[in-house]
Amino acid sequence: MSVMDKLKQMLKGHEDKAGQGIDKAGDFVDDKTQGKYSGQVDSAQDKLKDQLGRDQDQPPQS
C-alpha cells in the first residue's frame, strides 16, 4: 500500500478539511516566498487535491 493510499484511507470522509489544509499550506508557502512561486504552488495544490479526491478505482486523469 502506497503512502498516498494510506493518506486517502485516513482522510476518507474528511476531504473538505484536507482541502482546507492544502489551501492553508499553499498560502503559507506563498507568504514565505512572497508569491515568487505562486504558480507552482497553485499547481501542486490542484494536483494534491485531485489525488486525495479521486477514488482508488478511477484511473488518473491526464
PDBQT receptor file of N, H, CA, C and O in Angstrom, charges set to zero:
ATOM      1  N   MET A   1       0.859  -1.172   0.000  1.00  0.00    +0.000 N 
ATOM      2  CA  MET A   1       0.000   0.000   0.000  1.00  0.00    +0.000 C 
ATOM      3  C   MET A   1       0.905   1.234   0.000  1.00  0.00    +0.000 C 
ATOM      4  O   MET A   1       1.807   1.374   0.827  1.00  0.00    +0.000 OA
ATOM      5  N   SER A   2       0.634   2.110  -0.945  1.00  0.00    +0.000 N 
ATOM      6  H   SER A   2      -0.099   1.997  -1.616  1.00  0.00    +0.000 HD
ATOM      7  CA  SER A   2       1.458   3.313  -1.070  1.00  0.00    +0.000 C 
ATOM      8  C   SER A   2       1.098   4.342   0.006  1.00  0.00    +0.000 C 
ATOM      9  O   SER A   2       0.068   4.229   0.672  1.00  0.00    +0.000 OA
ATOM     10  N   VAL A   3       1.939   5.313   0.157  1.00  0.00    +0.000 N 
ATOM     11  H   VAL A   3       2.775   5.404  -0.384  1.00  0.00    +0.000 HD
ATOM     12  CA  VAL A   3       1.705   6.382   1.127  1.00  0.00    +0.000 C 
ATOM     13  C   VAL A   3       0.426   7.134   0.778  1.00  0.00    +0.000 C 
ATOM     14  O   VAL A   3      -0.356   7.475   1.665  1.00  0.00    +0.000 OA
ATOM     15  N   MET A   4       0.206   7.396  -0.522  1.00  0.00    +0.000 N 
ATOM     16  H   MET A   4       0.841   7.119  -1.243  1.00  0.00    +0.000 HD
ATOM     17  CA  MET A   4      -0.995   8.117  -0.947  1.00  0.00    +0.000 C 
ATOM     18  C   MET A   4      -2.248   7.313  -0.608  1.00  0.00    +0.000 C 
ATOM     19  O   MET A   4      -3.259   7.888  -0.205  1.00  0.00    +0.000 OA
ATOM     20  N   ASP A   5      -2.192   5.998  -0.765  1.00  0.00    +0.000 N 
ATOM     21  H   ASP A   5      -1.370   5.531  -1.091  1.00  0.00    +0.000 HD
ATOM     22  CA  ASP A   5      -3.343   5.159  -0.410  1.00  0.00    +0.000 C 
ATOM     23  C   ASP A   5      -3.628   5.233   1.091  1.00  0.00    +0.000 C 
ATOM     24  O   ASP A   5      -4.786   5.272   1.508  1.00  0.00    +0.000 OA
ATOM     25  N   LYS A   6      -2.577   5.252   1.889  1.00  0.00    +0.000 N 
ATOM     26  H   LYS A   6      -1.637   5.221   1.551  1.00  0.00    +0.000 HD
ATOM     27  CA  LYS A   6      -2.752   5.354   3.337  1.00  0.00    +0.000 C 
ATOM     28  C   LYS A   6      -3.361   6.705   3.717  1.00  0.00    +0.000 C 
ATOM     29  O   LYS A   6      -4.233   6.778   4.583  1.00  0.00    +0.000 OA
ATOM     30  N   LEU A   7      -2.894   7.776   3.060  1.00  0.00    +0.000 N 
ATOM     31  H   LEU A   7      -2.186   7.717   2.357  1.00  0.00    +0.000 HD
ATOM     32  CA  LEU A   7      -3.462   9.099   3.327  1.00  0.00    +0.000 C 
ATOM     33  C   LEU A   7      -4.939   9.153   2.945  1.00  0.00    +0.000 C 
ATOM     34  O   LEU A   7      -5.760   9.686   3.691  1.00  0.00    +0.000 OA
ATOM     35  N   LYS A   8      -5.270   8.601   1.784  1.00  0.00    +0.000 N 
ATOM     36  H   LYS A   8      -4.603   8.168   1.178  1.00  0.00    +0.000 HD
ATOM     37  CA  LYS A   8      -6.667   8.586   1.340  1.00  0.00    +0.000 C 
ATOM     38  C   LYS A   8      -7.537   7.846   2.344  1.00  0.00    +0.000 C 
ATOM     39  O   LYS A   8      -8.647   8.279   2.652  1.00  0.00    +0.000 OA
ATOM     40  N   GLN A   9      -7.031   6.734   2.851  1.00  0.00    +0.000 N 
ATOM     41  H   GLN A   9      -6.129   6.382   2.601  1.00  0.00    +0.000 HD
ATOM     42  CA  GLN A   9      -7.775   5.937   3.820  1.00  0.00    +0.000 C 
ATOM     43  C   GLN A   9      -7.985   6.715   5.121  1.00  0.00    +0.000 C 
ATOM     44  O   GLN A   9      -9.067   6.666   5.707  1.00  0.00    +0.000 OA
ATOM     45  N   MET A  10      -6.967   7.421   5.565  1.00  0.00    +0.000 N 
ATOM     46  H   MET A  10      -6.089   7.461   5.089  1.00  0.00    +0.000 HD
ATOM     47  CA  MET A  10      -7.070   8.192   6.803  1.00  0.00    +0.000 C 
ATOM     48  C   MET A  10      -8.021   9.372   6.657  1.00  0.00    +0.000 C 
ATOM     49  O   MET A  10      -8.719   9.728   7.607  1.00  0.00    +0.000 OA
ATOM     50  N   LEU A  11      -8.055   9.985   5.469  1.00  0.00    +0.000 N 
ATOM     51  H   LEU A  11      -7.488   9.696   4.698  1.00  0.00    +0.000 HD
ATOM     52  CA  LEU A  11      -8.844  11.192   5.256  1.00  0.00    +0.000 C 
ATOM     53  C   LEU A  11     -10.244  10.915   4.735  1.00  0.00    +0.000 C 
ATOM     54  O   LEU A  11     -11.012  11.851   4.513  1.00  0.00    +0.000 OA
ATOM     55  N   LYS A  12     -10.586   9.667   4.540  1.00  0.00    +0.000 N 
ATOM     56  H   LYS A  12      -9.962   8.907   4.720  1.00  0.00    +0.000 HD
ATOM     57  CA  LYS A  12     -11.895   9.320   3.985  1.00  0.00    +0.000 C 
ATOM     58  C   LYS A  12     -12.999   9.938   4.844  1.00  0.00    +0.000 C 
ATOM     59  O   LYS A  12     -13.055   9.726   6.055  1.00  0.00    +0.000 OA
ATOM     60  N   GLY A  13     -13.866  10.698   4.200  1.00  0.00    +0.000 N 
ATOM     61  H   GLY A  13     -13.821  10.870   3.216  1.00  0.00    +0.000 HD
ATOM     62  CA  GLY A  13     -14.940  11.374   4.905  1.00  0.00    +0.000 C 
ATOM     63  C   GLY A  13     -14.580  12.773   5.375  1.00  0.00    +0.000 C 
ATOM     64  O   GLY A  13     -15.440  13.505   5.865  1.00  0.00    +0.000 OA
ATOM     65  N   HIS A  14     -13.319  13.147   5.230  1.00  0.00    +0.000 N 
ATOM     66  H   HIS A  14     -12.621  12.552   4.832  1.00  0.00    +0.000 HD
ATOM     67  CA  HIS A  14     -12.855  14.461   5.675  1.00  0.00    +0.000 C 
ATOM     68  C   HIS A  14     -12.150  15.191   4.541  1.00  0.00    +0.000 C 
ATOM     69  O   HIS A  14     -11.214  15.956   4.777  1.00  0.00    +0.000 OA
ATOM     70  N   GLU A  15     -12.594  14.959   3.318  1.00  0.00    +0.000 N 
ATOM     71  H   GLU A  15     -13.354  14.338   3.126  1.00  0.00    +0.000 HD
ATOM     72  CA  GLU A  15     -11.947  15.549   2.151  1.00  0.00    +0.000 C 
ATOM     73  C   GLU A  15     -11.991  17.077   2.179  1.00  0.00    +0.000 C 
ATOM     74  O   GLU A  15     -11.052  17.743   1.744  1.00  0.00    +0.000 OA
ATOM     75  N   ASP A  16     -13.096  17.623   2.697  1.00  0.00    +0.000 N 
ATOM     76  H   ASP A  16     -13.859  17.082   3.050  1.00  0.00    +0.000 HD
ATOM     77  CA  ASP A  16     -13.217  19.083   2.753  1.00  0.00    +0.000 C 
ATOM     78  C   ASP A  16     -12.175  19.692   3.688  1.00  0.00    +0.000 C 
ATOM     79  O   ASP A  16     -11.588  20.727   3.371  1.00  0.00    +0.000 OA
ATOM     80  N   LYS A  17     -11.945  19.068   4.822  1.00  0.00    +0.000 N 
ATOM     81  H   LYS A  17     -12.422  18.228   5.079  1.00  0.00    +0.000 HD
ATOM     82  CA  LYS A  17     -10.934  19.563   5.767  1.00  0.00    +0.000 C 
ATOM     83  C   LYS A  17      -9.530  19.409   5.196  1.00  0.00    +0.000 C 
ATOM     84  O   LYS A  17      -8.671  20.265   5.409  1.00  0.00    +0.000 OA
ATOM     85  N   ALA A  18      -9.296  18.313   4.468  1.00  0.00    +0.000 N 
ATOM     86  H   ALA A  18      -9.994  17.617   4.295  1.00  0.00    +0.000 HD
ATOM     87  CA  ALA A  18      -7.991  18.112   3.841  1.00  0.00    +0.000 C 
ATOM     88  C   ALA A  18      -7.750  19.199   2.803  1.00  0.00    +0.000 C 
ATOM     89  O   ALA A  18      -6.646  19.734   2.708  1.00  0.00    +0.000 OA
ATOM     90  N   GLY A  19      -8.777  19.530   2.024  1.00  0.00    +0.000 N 
ATOM     91  H   GLY A  19      -9.674  19.096   2.101  1.00  0.00    +0.000 HD
ATOM     92  CA  GLY A  19      -8.659  20.592   1.026  1.00  0.00    +0.000 C 
ATOM     93  C   GLY A  19      -8.351  21.934   1.663  1.00  0.00    +0.000 C 
ATOM     94  O   GLY A  19      -7.558  22.714   1.135  1.00  0.00    +0.000 OA
ATOM     95  N   GLN A  20      -8.981  22.203   2.801  1.00  0.00    +0.000 N 
ATOM     96  H   GLN A  20      -9.626  21.570   3.230  1.00  0.00    +0.000 HD
ATOM     97  CA  GLN A  20      -8.713  23.453   3.512  1.00  0.00    +0.000 C 
ATOM     98  C   GLN A  20      -7.262  23.483   4.007  1.00  0.00    +0.000 C 
ATOM     99  O   GLN A  20      -6.613  24.529   3.975  1.00  0.00    +0.000 OA
ATOM    100  N   GLY A  21      -6.765  22.341   4.460  1.00  0.00    +0.000 N 
ATOM    101  H   GLY A  21      -7.292  21.492   4.485  1.00  0.00    +0.000 HD
ATOM    102  CA  GLY A  21      -5.376  22.255   4.914  1.00  0.00    +0.000 C 
ATOM    103  C   GLY A  21      -4.393  22.475   3.786  1.00  0.00    +0.000 C 
ATOM    104  O   GLY A  21      -3.364  23.126   3.967  1.00  0.00    +0.000 OA
ATOM    105  N   ILE A  22      -4.709  21.931   2.619  1.00  0.00    +0.000 N 
ATOM    106  H   ILE A  22      -5.545  21.402   2.472  1.00  0.00    +0.000 HD
ATOM    107  CA  ILE A  22      -3.855  22.121   1.444  1.00  0.00    +0.000 C 
ATOM    108  C   ILE A  22      -3.818  23.595   1.062  1.00  0.00    +0.000 C 
ATOM    109  O   ILE A  22      -2.756  24.137   0.756  1.00  0.00    +0.000 OA
ATOM    110  N   ASP A  23      -4.990  24.245   1.081  1.00  0.00    +0.000 N 
ATOM    111  H   ASP A  23      -5.852  23.804   1.329  1.00  0.00    +0.000 HD
ATOM    112  CA  ASP A  23      -5.057  25.672   0.769  1.00  0.00    +0.000 C 
ATOM    113  C   ASP A  23      -4.251  26.498   1.765  1.00  0.00    +0.000 C 
ATOM    114  O   ASP A  23      -3.528  27.418   1.383  1.00  0.00    +0.000 OA
ATOM    115  N   LYS A  24      -4.383  26.162   3.036  1.00  0.00    +0.000 N 
ATOM    116  H   LYS A  24      -4.970  25.414   3.346  1.00  0.00    +0.000 HD
ATOM    117  CA  LYS A  24      -3.678  26.904   4.079  1.00  0.00    +0.000 C 
ATOM    118  C   LYS A  24      -2.164  26.730   3.948  1.00  0.00    +0.000 C 
ATOM    119  O   LYS A  24      -1.409  27.687   4.117  1.00  0.00    +0.000 OA
ATOM    120  N   ALA A  25      -1.726  25.511   3.647  1.00  0.00    +0.000 N 
ATOM    121  H   ALA A  25      -2.339  24.734   3.509  1.00  0.00    +0.000 HD
ATOM    122  CA  ALA A  25      -0.292  25.268   3.465  1.00  0.00    +0.000 C 
ATOM    123  C   ALA A  25       0.236  26.033   2.260  1.00  0.00    +0.000 C 
ATOM    124  O   ALA A  25       1.328  26.597   2.311  1.00  0.00    +0.000 OA
ATOM    125  N   GLY A  26      -0.534  26.054   1.175  1.00  0.00    +0.000 N 
ATOM    126  H   GLY A  26      -1.421  25.595   1.133  1.00  0.00    +0.000 HD
ATOM    127  CA  GLY A  26      -0.122  26.802  -0.009  1.00  0.00    +0.000 C 
ATOM    128  C   GLY A  26      -0.033  28.286   0.259  1.00  0.00    +0.000 C 
ATOM    129  O   GLY A  26       0.891  28.954  -0.205  1.00  0.00    +0.000 OA
ATOM    130  N   ASP A  27      -0.993  28.804   1.007  1.00  0.00    +0.000 N 
ATOM    131  H   ASP A  27      -1.743  28.261   1.384  1.00  0.00    +0.000 HD
ATOM    132  CA  ASP A  27      -0.970  30.229   1.368  1.00  0.00    +0.000 C 
ATOM    133  C   ASP A  27       0.254  30.549   2.219  1.00  0.00    +0.000 C 
ATOM    134  O   ASP A  27       0.858  31.611   2.069  1.00  0.00    +0.000 OA
ATOM    135  N   PHE A  28       0.618  29.634   3.110  1.00  0.00    +0.000 N 
ATOM    136  H   PHE A  28       0.127  28.772   3.232  1.00  0.00    +0.000 HD
ATOM    137  CA  PHE A  28       1.790  29.817   3.963  1.00  0.00    +0.000 C 
ATOM    138  C   PHE A  28       3.057  29.895   3.111  1.00  0.00    +0.000 C 
ATOM    139  O   PHE A  28       3.903  30.767   3.310  1.00  0.00    +0.000 OA
ATOM    140  N   VAL A  29       3.172  28.961   2.150  1.00  0.00    +0.000 N 
ATOM    141  H   VAL A  29       2.484  28.252   1.988  1.00  0.00    +0.000 HD
ATOM    142  CA  VAL A  29       4.349  28.958   1.277  1.00  0.00    +0.000 C 
ATOM    143  C   VAL A  29       4.386  30.239   0.447  1.00  0.00    +0.000 C 
ATOM    144  O   VAL A  29       5.444  30.851   0.297  1.00  0.00    +0.000 OA
ATOM    145  N   ASP A  30       3.235  30.647  -0.094  1.00  0.00    +0.000 N 
ATOM    146  H   ASP A  30       2.376  30.150   0.028  1.00  0.00    +0.000 HD
ATOM    147  CA  ASP A  30       3.188  31.887  -0.865  1.00  0.00    +0.000 C 
ATOM    148  C   ASP A  30       3.618  33.081  -0.023  1.00  0.00    +0.000 C 
ATOM    149  O   ASP A  30       4.329  33.963  -0.505  1.00  0.00    +0.000 OA
ATOM    150  N   ASP A  31       3.190  33.107   1.222  1.00  0.00    +0.000 N 
ATOM    151  H   ASP A  31       2.612  32.391   1.614  1.00  0.00    +0.000 HD
ATOM    152  CA  ASP A  31       3.543  34.202   2.116  1.00  0.00    +0.000 C 
ATOM    153  C   ASP A  31       5.052  34.226   2.388  1.00  0.00    +0.000 C 
ATOM    154  O   ASP A  31       5.683  35.282   2.341  1.00  0.00    +0.000 OA
ATOM    155  N   LYS A  32       5.614  33.060   2.670  1.00  0.00    +0.000 N 
ATOM    156  H   LYS A  32       5.101  32.202   2.709  1.00  0.00    +0.000 HD
ATOM    157  CA  LYS A  32       7.040  32.981   2.998  1.00  0.00    +0.000 C 
ATOM    158  C   LYS A  32       7.933  33.265   1.795  1.00  0.00    +0.000 C 
ATOM    159  O   LYS A  32       9.045  33.768   1.956  1.00  0.00    +0.000 OA
ATOM    160  N   THR A  33       7.456  32.946   0.588  1.00  0.00    +0.000 N 
ATOM    161  H   THR A  33       6.553  32.538   0.458  1.00  0.00    +0.000 HD
ATOM    162  CA  THR A  33       8.252  33.192  -0.616  1.00  0.00    +0.000 C 
ATOM    163  C   THR A  33       7.837  34.477  -1.324  1.00  0.00    +0.000 C 
ATOM    164  O   THR A  33       8.308  34.777  -2.421  1.00  0.00    +0.000 OA
ATOM    165  N   GLN A  34       6.956  35.223  -0.687  1.00  0.00    +0.000 N 
ATOM    166  H   GLN A  34       6.573  34.980   0.204  1.00  0.00    +0.000 HD
ATOM    167  CA  GLN A  34       6.457  36.493  -1.218  1.00  0.00    +0.000 C 
ATOM    168  C   GLN A  34       5.842  36.317  -2.612  1.00  0.00    +0.000 C 
ATOM    169  O   GLN A  34       5.971  37.186  -3.474  1.00  0.00    +0.000 OA
ATOM    170  N   GLY A  35       5.170  35.175  -2.815  1.00  0.00    +0.000 N 
ATOM    171  H   GLY A  35       5.065  34.469  -2.115  1.00  0.00    +0.000 HD
ATOM    172  CA  GLY A  35       4.459  34.908  -4.054  1.00  0.00    +0.000 C 
ATOM    173  C   GLY A  35       5.334  34.559  -5.238  1.00  0.00    +0.000 C 
ATOM    174  O   GLY A  35       4.839  34.439  -6.359  1.00  0.00    +0.000 OA
ATOM    175  N   LYS A  36       6.620  34.396  -5.012  1.00  0.00    +0.000 N 
ATOM    176  H   LYS A  36       7.023  34.493  -4.101  1.00  0.00    +0.000 HD
ATOM    177  CA  LYS A  36       7.565  34.132  -6.100  1.00  0.00    +0.000 C 
ATOM    178  C   LYS A  36       7.237  32.832  -6.843  1.00  0.00    +0.000 C 
ATOM    179  O   LYS A  36       7.460  32.738  -8.050  1.00  0.00    +0.000 OA
ATOM    180  N   TYR A  37       6.714  31.843  -6.137  1.00  0.00    +0.000 N 
ATOM    181  H   TYR A  37       6.533  31.920  -5.157  1.00  0.00    +0.000 HD
ATOM    182  CA  TYR A  37       6.426  30.547  -6.729  1.00  0.00    +0.000 C 
ATOM    183  C   TYR A  37       4.934  30.234  -6.713  1.00  0.00    +0.000 C 
ATOM    184  O   TYR A  37       4.545  29.068  -6.644  1.00  0.00    +0.000 OA
ATOM    185  N   SER A  38       4.110  31.253  -6.776  1.00  0.00    +0.000 N 
ATOM    186  H   SER A  38       4.426  32.200  -6.833  1.00  0.00    +0.000 HD
ATOM    187  CA  SER A  38       2.669  31.044  -6.625  1.00  0.00    +0.000 C 
ATOM    188  C   SER A  38       2.092  30.142  -7.713  1.00  0.00    +0.000 C 
ATOM    189  O   SER A  38       1.168  29.376  -7.438  1.00  0.00    +0.000 OA
ATOM    190  N   GLY A  39       2.602  30.210  -8.922  1.00  0.00    +0.000 N 
ATOM    191  H   GLY A  39       3.352  30.833  -9.145  1.00  0.00    +0.000 HD
ATOM    192  CA  GLY A  39       2.126  29.337  -9.997  1.00  0.00    +0.000 C 
ATOM    193  C   GLY A  39       2.412  27.874  -9.705  1.00  0.00    +0.000 C 
ATOM    194  O   GLY A  39       1.552  27.015  -9.898  1.00  0.00    +0.000 OA
ATOM    195  N   GLN A  40       3.617  27.596  -9.240  1.00  0.00    +0.000 N 
ATOM    196  H   GLN A  40       4.316  28.294  -9.083  1.00  0.00    +0.000 HD
ATOM    197  CA  GLN A  40       3.985  26.231  -8.903  1.00  0.00    +0.000 C 
ATOM    198  C   GLN A  40       3.217  25.735  -7.684  1.00  0.00    +0.000 C 
ATOM    199  O   GLN A  40       2.825  24.570  -7.626  1.00  0.00    +0.000 OA
ATOM    200  N   VAL A  41       3.003  26.613  -6.715  1.00  0.00    +0.000 N 
ATOM    201  H   VAL A  41       3.321  27.560  -6.762  1.00  0.00    +0.000 HD
ATOM    202  CA  VAL A  41       2.263  26.240  -5.508  1.00  0.00    +0.000 C 
ATOM    203  C   VAL A  41       0.817  25.926  -5.871  1.00  0.00    +0.000 C 
ATOM    204  O   VAL A  41       0.260  24.937  -5.393  1.00  0.00    +0.000 OA
ATOM    205  N   ASP A  42       0.208  26.751  -6.708  1.00  0.00    +0.000 N 
ATOM    206  H   ASP A  42       0.661  27.553  -7.096  1.00  0.00    +0.000 HD
ATOM    207  CA  ASP A  42      -1.174  26.506  -7.128  1.00  0.00    +0.000 C 
ATOM    208  C   ASP A  42      -1.299  25.190  -7.884  1.00  0.00    +0.000 C 
ATOM    209  O   ASP A  42      -2.260  24.447  -7.689  1.00  0.00    +0.000 OA
ATOM    210  N   SER A  43      -0.342  24.906  -8.733  1.00  0.00    +0.000 N 
ATOM    211  H   SER A  43       0.440  25.510  -8.891  1.00  0.00    +0.000 HD
ATOM    212  CA  SER A  43      -0.343  23.658  -9.491  1.00  0.00    +0.000 C 
ATOM    213  C   SER A  43      -0.225  22.454  -8.551  1.00  0.00    +0.000 C 
ATOM    214  O   SER A  43      -0.932  21.459  -8.709  1.00  0.00    +0.000 OA
ATOM    215  N   ALA A  44       0.669  22.559  -7.582  1.00  0.00    +0.000 N 
ATOM    216  H   ALA A  44       1.243  23.368  -7.454  1.00  0.00    +0.000 HD
ATOM    217  CA  ALA A  44       0.846  21.465  -6.614  1.00  0.00    +0.000 C 
ATOM    218  C   ALA A  44      -0.421  21.267  -5.777  1.00  0.00    +0.000 C 
ATOM    219  O   ALA A  44      -0.810  20.134  -5.491  1.00  0.00    +0.000 OA
ATOM    220  N   GLN A  45      -1.057  22.367  -5.390  1.00  0.00    +0.000 N 
ATOM    221  H   GLN A  45      -0.740  23.287  -5.622  1.00  0.00    +0.000 HD
ATOM    222  CA  GLN A  45      -2.299  22.269  -4.617  1.00  0.00    +0.000 C 
ATOM    223  C   GLN A  45      -3.372  21.548  -5.431  1.00  0.00    +0.000 C 
ATOM    224  O   GLN A  45      -4.056  20.666  -4.913  1.00  0.00    +0.000 OA
ATOM    225  N   ASP A  46      -3.517  21.916  -6.686  1.00  0.00    +0.000 N 
ATOM    226  H   ASP A  46      -2.961  22.632  -7.107  1.00  0.00    +0.000 HD
ATOM    227  CA  ASP A  46      -4.525  21.286  -7.539  1.00  0.00    +0.000 C 
ATOM    228  C   ASP A  46      -4.260  19.793  -7.712  1.00  0.00    +0.000 C 
ATOM    229  O   ASP A  46      -5.182  18.981  -7.635  1.00  0.00    +0.000 OA
ATOM    230  N   LYS A  47      -3.000  19.436  -7.945  1.00  0.00    +0.000 N 
ATOM    231  H   LYS A  47      -2.251  20.096  -8.008  1.00  0.00    +0.000 HD
ATOM    232  CA  LYS A  47      -2.657  18.027  -8.136  1.00  0.00    +0.000 C 
ATOM    233  C   LYS A  47      -2.894  17.222  -6.860  1.00  0.00    +0.000 C 
ATOM    234  O   LYS A  47      -3.392  16.097  -6.917  1.00  0.00    +0.000 OA
ATOM    235  N   LEU A  48      -2.544  17.787  -5.728  1.00  0.00    +0.000 N 
ATOM    236  H   LEU A  48      -2.140  18.700  -5.682  1.00  0.00    +0.000 HD
ATOM    237  CA  LEU A  48      -2.740  17.082  -4.463  1.00  0.00    +0.000 C 
ATOM    238  C   LEU A  48      -4.222  16.912  -4.150  1.00  0.00    +0.000 C 
ATOM    239  O   LEU A  48      -4.649  15.848  -3.702  1.00  0.00    +0.000 OA
ATOM    240  N   LYS A  49      -5.000  17.958  -4.384  1.00  0.00    +0.000 N 
ATOM    241  H   LYS A  49      -4.653  18.822  -4.747  1.00  0.00    +0.000 HD
ATOM    242  CA  LYS A  49      -6.446  17.849  -4.166  1.00  0.00    +0.000 C 
ATOM    243  C   LYS A  49      -7.050  16.809  -5.095  1.00  0.00    +0.000 C 
ATOM    244  O   LYS A  49      -7.946  16.067  -4.693  1.00  0.00    +0.000 OA
ATOM    245  N   ASP A  50      -6.569  16.747  -6.333  1.00  0.00    +0.000 N 
ATOM    246  H   ASP A  50      -5.841  17.349  -6.658  1.00  0.00    +0.000 HD
ATOM    247  CA  ASP A  50      -7.048  15.758  -7.288  1.00  0.00    +0.000 C 
ATOM    248  C   ASP A  50      -6.724  14.346  -6.802  1.00  0.00    +0.000 C 
ATOM    249  O   ASP A  50      -7.562  13.448  -6.873  1.00  0.00    +0.000 OA
ATOM    250  N   GLN A  51      -5.508  14.161  -6.313  1.00  0.00    +0.000 N 
ATOM    251  H   GLN A  51      -4.827  14.891  -6.255  1.00  0.00    +0.000 HD
ATOM    252  CA  GLN A  51      -5.105  12.843  -5.824  1.00  0.00    +0.000 C 
ATOM    253  C   GLN A  51      -5.920  12.412  -4.605  1.00  0.00    +0.000 C 
ATOM    254  O   GLN A  51      -6.321  11.252  -4.504  1.00  0.00    +0.000 OA
ATOM    255  N   LEU A  52      -6.160  13.321  -3.703  1.00  0.00    +0.000 N 
ATOM    256  H   LEU A  52      -5.834  14.263  -3.786  1.00  0.00    +0.000 HD
ATOM    257  CA  LEU A  52      -6.892  12.973  -2.489  1.00  0.00    +0.000 C 
ATOM    258  C   LEU A  52      -8.381  12.815  -2.750  1.00  0.00    +0.000 C 
ATOM    259  O   LEU A  52      -9.059  12.063  -2.050  1.00  0.00    +0.000 OA
ATOM    260  N   GLY A  53      -8.889  13.513  -3.747  1.00  0.00    +0.000 N 
ATOM    261  H   GLY A  53      -8.338  14.123  -4.317  1.00  0.00    +0.000 HD
ATOM    262  CA  GLY A  53     -10.314  13.469  -4.016  1.00  0.00    +0.000 C 
ATOM    263  C   GLY A  53     -10.739  12.348  -4.933  1.00  0.00    +0.000 C 
ATOM    264  O   GLY A  53     -11.923  12.017  -4.989  1.00  0.00    +0.000 OA
ATOM    265  N   ARG A  54      -9.806  11.754  -5.652  1.00  0.00    +0.000 N 
ATOM    266  H   ARG A  54      -8.844  12.023  -5.606  1.00  0.00    +0.000 HD
ATOM    267  CA  ARG A  54     -10.128  10.715  -6.615  1.00  0.00    +0.000 C 
ATOM    268  C   ARG A  54     -10.280   9.372  -5.915  1.00  0.00    +0.000 C 
ATOM    269  O   ARG A  54      -9.522   9.046  -5.001  1.00  0.00    +0.000 OA
ATOM    270  N   ASP A  55     -11.263   8.603  -6.352  1.00  0.00    +0.000 N 
ATOM    271  H   ASP A  55     -11.879   8.869  -7.094  1.00  0.00    +0.000 HD
ATOM    272  CA  ASP A  55     -11.439   7.254  -5.819  1.00  0.00    +0.000 C 
ATOM    273  C   ASP A  55     -10.305   6.370  -6.295  1.00  0.00    +0.000 C 
ATOM    274  O   ASP A  55      -9.705   6.636  -7.337  1.00  0.00    +0.000 OA
ATOM    275  N   GLN A  56     -10.005   5.321  -5.545  1.00  0.00    +0.000 N 
ATOM    276  H   GLN A  56     -10.492   5.105  -4.699  1.00  0.00    +0.000 HD
ATOM    277  CA  GLN A  56      -8.913   4.440  -5.901  1.00  0.00    +0.000 C 
ATOM    278  C   GLN A  56      -9.206   3.646  -7.169  1.00  0.00    +0.000 C 
ATOM    279  O   GLN A  56      -8.274   3.222  -7.852  1.00  0.00    +0.000 OA
ATOM    280  N   ASP A  57     -10.479   3.436  -7.499  1.00  0.00    +0.000 N 
ATOM    281  H   ASP A  57     -11.236   3.780  -6.944  1.00  0.00    +0.000 HD
ATOM    282  CA  ASP A  57     -10.849   2.647  -8.664  1.00  0.00    +0.000 C 
ATOM    283  C   ASP A  57     -10.756   3.433  -9.962  1.00  0.00    +0.000 C 
ATOM    284  O   ASP A  57     -10.737   2.840 -11.041  1.00  0.00    +0.000 OA
ATOM    285  N   GLN A  58     -10.698   4.762  -9.876  1.00  0.00    +0.000 N 
ATOM    286  H   GLN A  58     -10.714   5.244  -9.000  1.00  0.00    +0.000 HD
ATOM    287  CA  GLN A  58     -10.657   5.589 -11.070  1.00  0.00    +0.000 C 
ATOM    288  C   GLN A  58      -9.231   5.741 -11.556  1.00  0.00    +0.000 C 
ATOM    289  O   GLN A  58      -8.313   5.879 -10.748  1.00  0.00    +0.000 OA
ATOM    290  N   PRO A  59      -9.029   5.719 -12.876  1.00  0.00    +0.000 N 
ATOM    291  CA  PRO A  59      -7.676   5.940 -13.405  1.00  0.00    +0.000 C 
ATOM    292  C   PRO A  59      -7.285   7.400 -13.262  1.00  0.00    +0.000 C 
ATOM    293  O   PRO A  59      -8.158   8.267 -13.205  1.00  0.00    +0.000 OA
ATOM    294  N   PRO A  60      -5.998   7.688 -13.202  1.00  0.00    +0.000 N 
ATOM    295  CA  PRO A  60      -5.543   9.077 -13.109  1.00  0.00    +0.000 C 
ATOM    296  C   PRO A  60      -5.945   9.856 -14.353  1.00  0.00    +0.000 C 
ATOM    297  O   PRO A  60      -5.983   9.317 -15.459  1.00  0.00    +0.000 OA
ATOM    298  N   GLN A  61      -6.246  11.138 -14.149  1.00  0.00    +0.000 N 
ATOM    299  H   GLN A  61      -6.216  11.576 -13.250  1.00  0.00    +0.000 HD
ATOM    300  CA  GLN A  61      -6.616  11.994 -15.266  1.00  0.00    +0.000 C 
ATOM    301  C   GLN A  61      -5.352  12.546 -15.904  1.00  0.00    +0.000 C 
ATOM    302  O   GLN A  61      -4.427  12.957 -15.204  1.00  0.00    +0.000 OA
ATOM    303  N   SER A  62      -5.313  12.555 -17.217  1.00  0.00    +0.000 N 
ATOM    304  H   SER A  62      -6.065  12.221 -17.786  1.00  0.00    +0.000 HD
ATOM    305  CA  SER A  62      -4.131  13.046 -17.919  1.00  0.00    +0.000 C 
ATOM    306  C   SER A  62      -4.273  14.500 -18.248  1.00  0.00    +0.000 C 
ATOM    307  O   SER A  62      -3.371  15.090 -18.842  1.00  0.00    +0.000 OA
TER     308      SER A  62
